[in-house]
Amino acid sequence: MLIQDRSKPLIVDLGDERTYELVFSGLVRLPDAMRRAGLRPGPVLIITDTHVASHYRSRVDALLKGDGWDPLILTLPAGEATKSPKHLQAIYDAALAWQIDRKTPILALGGGVIGDLAGFAAGTLLRGLPFVQVPTSLIAQVDSAIGGKTGINHEVGKNLIGVFHQPRLVFIDTHLLFTLPRREWHSGLAEVVKHALIKDEAFFAWMESEWPRILARHPEVVPDLVYRAASIKVRVVSRDEKEAGERMLLNFGHTFGHALEKSLGYGTFTHGEAVTLGMLAAVHMSRRFHRQVDLPRAEAILRQIPLPPVPSSLGLPVVREAMLADKKKEGSQLRFILLRNIGQAYVTADVKGHDVDAALAFALGRP
C-alpha cells in the first residue's frame, strides 16, 4: 500500500525562487490553477493534436472562456512526426499572426510530442512565453511534462534540437488517462517502471503486487501510480535542472531505446515500447557488472509490457550505429545508466562493444 496525500501539489523547486506546482485535480479546476500560477485571463494559445482534440478540445475551450480567457486552438496531426520543424513553424506562424505579446501563455494539451513541441515554441517565441502543461498521456503525466525539457526531432536522431524552458504550471487530471488507447497506456508504463528501477525499490515492490490491476488501468491504482512516479521526477529535476548529474539517471534504458526506435523507423514502436526494450538491455548489462542485480525480478515486470514483434531482419550493427547519434555521449564515448540494484542507478562510460551486443541480444530475444 502506498501512503501519500495526493491532494497536495508537488513542487518543483529550482532555486533562486523559481518554483512551480504539479496540481492534481479535475479539469474543471484548470482556470483556478492558472490564476494561482500568476497567469491572468487574456489571449492563450492552445496546442493540441487530432486525437486529444476529439475528447477535450471543446471542454477546455469552454472552461477557459468561462473564466475570461480568449483561446486560440491549433490542432496538429497526432504522432511522433509532428515533433518537426514544419509543425514548429506552423505554431510560430499562428502565434505571430495572432499578434501575441510576452504575457500570452502557450498551453500544451496532449502527450509528450505536443508538450515537447509546444514547450519549444514557448521557449523561443519572443525569447520566452509563459508555458502551461496539461498532459493527457501517462508518459507525459509522470515524465515528459515535468522538468522543462522541450524540443523537436532531427533526421539524425530524437530531441536533438531544443531548449530548457520550465512551465509555470503542470496540471494533471488522471481521469484523462482513461481515454488513452490501450497501447499508449502500456507505453507509458515504461517510464513509470523506469522511475522505480532507478530511485525507488519500495515503489517497484508495490507495482509488483498491483501489476495485474496496473496493466488493466484499474481506477483504484492509477492516481497513486501517477502521483508516486511524478514525485520521483520532481525530486530529481529539482536537484539537477539541466542534466549536469543526477538527472542523467532518468535516461535509464534510453540510449538503447532511442537507437532501437530510430533503427526500426519512427512510428514502428512507440517511445515507451522502445524504452522497455532499452531497459531490458540496460538491466542485463547491469547484471554483467553487478551480480547482485535482481535481473529476473526486473525482467518479470518488463516482459509483461505488451510490445510489437521486433523484425528478425533488424541487425545489431544497425542499432549500434544508431547509438552514435545519442546526444548524451561525451566525445566518441557513449554513457549508459546502469543499476547496482533495483532503486540504485549510476552513470558509466566504461562499457565495451561486446557488453552492448550481449545486452541488445538479451532484450531482443536473440540467442
C-alpha positions as CSV (number, residue, x, y, z in Angstrom):
1,M,0.0,0.0,0.0
2,L,1.3,3.5,-0.9
3,I,0.6,6.1,1.7
4,Q,0.6,9.6,0.1
5,D,-1.5,12.7,0.2
6,R,-2.4,13.3,-3.4
7,S,-4.4,16.5,-2.5
8,K,-1.0,18.3,-2.1
9,P,0.6,19.7,-5.2
10,L,4.1,18.6,-5.9
11,I,6.5,21.5,-6.1
12,V,9.5,21.7,-8.5
13,D,12.0,24.0,-6.7
14,L,14.8,25.0,-9.0
15,G,16.4,27.5,-6.5
16,D,16.6,31.3,-6.9
17,E,12.9,31.5,-6.1
18,R,12.0,29.6,-9.3
19,T,9.2,27.1,-8.4
20,Y,6.1,25.7,-10.0
21,E,3.5,23.3,-9.0
22,L,2.2,20.0,-10.3
23,V,-1.5,20.3,-9.4
24,F,-3.5,17.0,-9.3
25,S,-7.2,17.8,-9.8
26,G,-10.1,17.5,-12.2
27,L,-10.0,19.5,-15.4
28,V,-12.7,21.9,-14.1
29,R,-10.1,23.4,-11.7
30,L,-7.7,24.3,-14.5
31,P,-8.6,28.0,-14.7
32,D,-8.2,28.4,-10.9
33,A,-4.8,26.7,-11.1
34,M,-3.7,29.0,-13.9
35,R,-4.6,32.1,-11.8
36,R,-2.7,30.7,-8.8
37,A,0.3,30.3,-11.1
38,G,0.2,34.0,-11.7
39,L,-1.5,33.9,-15.1
40,R,-4.3,36.4,-15.8
41,P,-7.1,35.9,-18.3
42,G,-6.4,37.1,-21.8
43,P,-5.2,35.5,-25.0
44,V,-4.0,31.9,-24.7
45,L,-2.6,29.8,-27.5
46,I,-3.6,26.1,-27.0
47,I,-1.6,23.5,-28.9
48,T,-3.2,20.0,-29.2
49,D,-3.5,17.1,-31.6
50,T,-6.3,15.5,-33.5
51,H,-6.7,12.6,-31.1
52,V,-6.8,14.7,-27.9
53,A,-8.9,17.4,-29.6
54,S,-11.7,14.8,-30.3
55,H,-12.0,14.3,-26.5
56,Y,-11.1,17.5,-24.8
57,R,-10.8,20.5,-27.1
58,S,-14.4,21.7,-26.6
59,R,-14.3,21.2,-22.9
60,V,-11.0,23.1,-22.3
61,D,-12.2,25.9,-24.7
62,A,-15.4,26.3,-22.7
63,L,-13.7,26.2,-19.3
64,L,-11.2,28.9,-20.2
65,K,-13.7,31.1,-22.0
66,G,-15.9,30.9,-18.9
67,D,-13.0,32.3,-16.9
68,G,-12.4,35.2,-19.3
69,W,-9.7,33.7,-21.5
70,D,-9.6,34.2,-25.2
71,P,-8.3,30.8,-26.6
72,L,-6.8,30.2,-30.0
73,I,-6.6,26.5,-30.5
74,L,-4.2,25.0,-33.0
75,T,-4.8,21.3,-33.7
76,L,-1.9,19.4,-35.2
77,P,-1.7,15.8,-36.6
78,A,-1.1,13.2,-33.9
79,G,2.1,11.2,-33.9
80,E,5.9,11.5,-33.5
81,A,6.3,13.0,-37.0
82,T,4.6,16.2,-35.6
83,K,7.7,17.0,-33.5
84,S,9.3,18.6,-36.5
85,P,10.5,21.9,-37.9
86,K,7.4,22.0,-40.2
87,H,4.9,21.9,-37.3
88,L,7.1,24.2,-35.1
89,Q,6.8,26.8,-38.0
90,A,3.1,26.3,-38.0
91,I,2.9,27.3,-34.3
92,Y,5.2,30.3,-35.0
93,D,3.0,31.4,-37.9
94,A,-0.2,31.1,-35.9
95,A,1.1,32.9,-32.9
96,L,2.7,35.8,-34.7
97,A,-0.3,36.3,-37.0
98,W,-2.4,36.5,-33.8
99,Q,-0.1,39.3,-32.5
100,I,0.8,37.6,-29.2
101,D,2.8,39.5,-26.6
102,R,5.2,38.3,-23.9
103,K,2.4,37.7,-21.5
104,T,0.5,35.3,-23.8
105,P,0.7,31.8,-22.5
106,I,1.1,28.7,-24.6
107,L,-0.8,25.7,-23.2
108,A,0.1,22.2,-24.3
109,L,-2.9,19.9,-24.2
110,G,-1.6,16.5,-25.2
111,G,1.1,13.9,-24.7
112,G,4.8,14.1,-24.9
113,V,5.0,15.1,-28.6
114,I,2.7,18.1,-28.1
115,G,4.3,19.0,-24.8
116,D,7.8,19.0,-26.2
117,L,6.8,20.9,-29.4
118,A,4.7,23.5,-27.7
119,G,7.3,24.0,-25.0
120,F,10.0,24.6,-27.6
121,A,7.7,27.2,-29.2
122,A,7.0,28.8,-25.9
123,G,10.8,28.9,-25.1
124,T,11.7,30.6,-28.3
125,L,8.8,32.9,-29.3
126,L,9.6,36.4,-28.2
127,R,12.5,34.9,-26.3
128,G,10.2,33.1,-23.9
129,L,6.4,32.9,-23.2
130,P,4.7,31.5,-20.2
131,F,4.0,27.8,-20.6
132,V,1.4,25.5,-19.2
133,Q,1.4,21.7,-19.5
134,V,-1.9,19.8,-19.4
135,P,-0.6,16.3,-20.1
136,T,-3.1,13.8,-21.4
137,S,-0.9,10.7,-21.6
138,L,0.7,8.6,-18.9
139,I,4.2,9.2,-20.2
140,A,3.6,12.9,-20.1
141,Q,2.0,13.0,-16.7
142,V,4.8,11.1,-15.0
143,D,7.8,12.3,-17.1
144,S,8.0,14.5,-20.1
145,A,5.7,17.3,-18.9
146,I,7.9,17.7,-15.8
147,G,11.3,19.4,-15.8
148,G,11.4,21.9,-18.7
149,K,12.9,19.7,-21.5
150,T,11.5,20.8,-24.8
151,G,12.5,20.1,-28.4
152,I,11.9,18.6,-31.8
153,N,13.5,15.7,-33.7
154,H,16.1,15.8,-36.5
155,E,16.6,13.1,-39.1
156,V,19.8,12.3,-37.3
157,G,18.1,11.5,-34.1
158,K,15.4,12.3,-31.5
159,N,15.3,15.5,-29.5
160,L,18.5,17.0,-30.9
161,I,17.1,20.5,-31.2
162,G,15.6,22.1,-28.1
163,V,15.9,24.3,-25.1
164,F,15.2,24.0,-21.4
165,H,12.0,26.1,-20.7
166,Q,10.3,25.5,-17.4
167,P,6.4,25.6,-17.3
168,R,4.5,27.9,-15.0
169,L,2.2,25.0,-14.2
170,V,1.7,21.3,-14.8
171,F,-1.9,20.4,-14.4
172,I,-2.5,16.7,-14.0
173,D,-6.0,15.1,-14.3
174,T,-5.6,11.4,-14.1
175,H,-9.1,10.9,-15.4
176,L,-7.8,12.0,-18.8
177,L,-5.8,8.7,-19.0
178,F,-8.9,6.6,-19.4
179,T,-9.4,7.8,-22.9
180,L,-5.9,6.7,-23.9
181,P,-5.6,3.9,-26.4
182,R,-4.5,0.7,-24.6
183,R,-1.2,0.7,-26.4
184,E,-0.4,4.2,-25.2
185,W,-1.2,3.2,-21.6
186,H,1.2,0.3,-21.8
187,S,3.8,2.5,-23.5
188,G,3.6,5.0,-20.6
189,L,4.2,2.2,-18.1
190,A,7.8,2.0,-19.3
191,E,8.6,5.4,-17.8
192,V,6.8,4.5,-14.5
193,V,8.9,1.3,-14.2
194,K,12.0,3.3,-15.1
195,H,11.5,5.7,-12.2
196,A,11.1,2.9,-9.7
197,L,14.1,1.0,-11.1
198,I,16.4,3.9,-10.7
199,K,15.2,5.5,-7.5
200,D,12.5,3.7,-5.5
201,E,12.6,0.0,-4.7
202,A,9.6,0.3,-2.4
203,F,7.5,1.7,-5.3
204,F,8.8,-1.1,-7.5
205,A,7.6,-3.7,-4.9
206,W,4.2,-2.0,-4.8
207,M,3.9,-2.2,-8.6
208,E,4.8,-5.9,-8.4
209,S,1.9,-6.5,-6.0
210,E,-0.5,-4.5,-8.1
211,W,0.8,-5.3,-11.6
212,P,-2.4,-7.0,-13.0
213,R,-4.5,-4.0,-11.9
214,I,-1.9,-1.6,-13.2
215,L,-1.9,-3.3,-16.6
216,A,-5.7,-3.2,-16.6
217,R,-5.7,0.5,-15.8
218,H,-7.8,-0.1,-12.7
219,P,-9.2,3.3,-11.3
220,E,-8.2,2.4,-7.8
221,V,-4.4,2.3,-8.6
222,V,-4.0,4.9,-11.4
223,P,-3.9,8.0,-9.1
224,D,-1.3,6.5,-6.7
225,L,0.8,5.2,-9.6
226,V,0.9,8.6,-11.3
227,Y,1.5,10.7,-8.2
228,R,4.4,8.5,-6.9
229,A,6.1,8.3,-10.3
230,A,5.7,12.1,-10.8
231,S,7.1,12.7,-7.4
232,I,10.3,10.9,-8.3
233,K,10.8,13.0,-11.4
234,V,10.1,16.2,-9.3
235,R,12.8,15.3,-6.8
236,V,15.4,14.6,-9.4
237,V,14.8,17.7,-11.6
238,S,14.6,20.0,-8.5
239,R,18.2,18.9,-7.6
240,D,19.5,18.9,-11.2
241,E,17.7,21.2,-13.6
242,K,19.8,20.8,-16.7
243,E,21.1,17.3,-16.5
244,A,24.6,18.1,-15.1
245,G,24.5,15.0,-12.9
246,E,21.6,13.2,-11.1
247,R,19.1,14.0,-13.8
248,M,21.0,11.8,-16.3
249,L,19.8,8.8,-14.4
250,L,16.3,9.5,-15.9
251,N,17.8,8.3,-19.2
252,F,17.9,4.7,-18.0
253,G,17.2,2.5,-21.0
254,H,17.1,5.5,-23.4
255,T,20.5,5.1,-25.0
256,F,19.4,1.6,-26.2
257,G,15.7,2.7,-26.6
258,H,16.3,5.8,-28.8
259,A,18.6,3.7,-31.1
260,L,16.0,1.0,-31.4
261,E,13.3,3.5,-32.1
262,K,15.4,5.0,-34.9
263,S,16.6,1.7,-36.3
264,L,13.0,0.3,-36.5
265,G,11.7,3.5,-38.1
266,Y,9.9,6.2,-36.1
267,G,6.3,5.1,-35.6
268,T,7.0,1.4,-35.7
269,F,7.5,1.3,-31.9
270,T,6.3,4.0,-29.6
271,H,8.8,5.7,-27.4
272,G,7.8,3.7,-24.4
273,E,7.9,0.4,-26.2
274,A,11.4,1.2,-27.4
275,V,12.4,2.2,-23.9
276,T,11.0,-1.0,-22.5
277,L,13.4,-3.0,-24.7
278,G,16.1,-0.5,-23.8
279,M,15.6,-1.1,-20.1
280,L,15.8,-4.9,-20.6
281,A,19.1,-4.3,-22.3
282,A,20.3,-2.0,-19.5
283,V,19.2,-4.4,-16.7
284,H,21.1,-7.2,-18.5
285,M,24.2,-5.1,-18.8
286,S,23.9,-4.1,-15.1
287,R,23.8,-7.7,-14.1
288,R,27.1,-8.3,-16.1
289,F,28.8,-5.7,-13.9
290,H,26.9,-6.3,-10.6
291,R,25.9,-9.9,-9.9
292,Q,23.5,-8.7,-7.1
293,V,21.2,-7.0,-9.6
294,D,17.9,-8.9,-9.5
295,L,17.5,-9.4,-13.2
296,P,14.6,-12.0,-13.0
297,R,12.6,-9.6,-10.9
298,A,13.0,-6.6,-13.2
299,E,12.6,-8.8,-16.3
300,A,9.3,-10.3,-14.9
301,I,7.7,-6.8,-15.0
302,L,9.3,-5.5,-18.2
303,R,8.4,-8.6,-20.2
304,Q,4.7,-8.1,-19.3
305,I,4.5,-4.8,-21.0
306,P,3.0,-5.7,-24.4
307,L,5.3,-4.9,-27.4
308,P,5.0,-5.4,-31.1
309,P,7.3,-8.1,-32.6
310,V,10.8,-7.0,-33.5
311,P,11.6,-7.9,-37.1
312,S,14.2,-10.6,-37.3
313,S,15.9,-8.6,-40.0
314,L,17.0,-5.9,-37.5
315,G,20.7,-6.4,-37.1
316,L,22.7,-5.4,-34.0
317,P,25.2,-3.4,-36.0
318,V,22.4,-1.2,-37.3
319,V,21.3,-0.4,-33.7
320,R,24.9,0.2,-32.6
321,E,25.3,2.7,-35.5
322,A,22.2,4.5,-34.4
323,M,23.6,4.8,-30.9
324,L,26.4,7.0,-32.2
325,A,23.8,9.9,-32.7
326,D,22.9,9.8,-29.0
327,K,23.1,13.4,-27.6
328,K,24.2,12.1,-24.2
329,K,27.6,10.9,-25.4
330,E,30.9,12.5,-24.4
331,G,33.1,12.8,-27.4
332,S,33.1,9.3,-29.0
333,Q,32.1,7.6,-25.7
334,L,28.5,6.6,-25.0
335,R,27.3,6.9,-21.5
336,F,25.0,4.3,-20.1
337,I,22.8,4.3,-17.0
338,L,23.2,1.1,-15.1
339,L,21.9,-0.4,-11.8
340,R,23.8,-1.5,-8.8
341,N,20.5,-2.9,-7.7
342,I,16.8,-2.0,-8.0
343,G,16.5,1.6,-6.9
344,Q,20.2,2.3,-7.2
345,A,21.4,3.8,-10.5
346,Y,24.6,5.4,-11.8
347,V,26.2,6.6,-15.0
348,T,29.2,5.0,-16.7
349,A,31.0,5.1,-20.0
350,D,33.2,2.1,-19.1
351,V,31.3,-0.3,-21.4
352,K,32.7,-2.5,-24.2
353,G,31.2,-3.4,-27.5
354,H,30.6,-7.0,-26.5
355,D,28.6,-5.8,-23.5
356,V,26.4,-3.7,-25.7
357,D,25.8,-6.7,-28.1
358,A,25.0,-9.1,-25.3
359,A,22.5,-6.6,-23.8
360,L,20.8,-6.0,-27.1
361,A,20.6,-9.7,-27.9
362,F,19.0,-10.3,-24.5
363,A,16.4,-7.6,-25.0
364,L,15.5,-8.7,-28.5
365,G,15.4,-12.4,-27.5
366,R,18.3,-13.3,-29.8
367,P,20.5,-16.3,-29.0
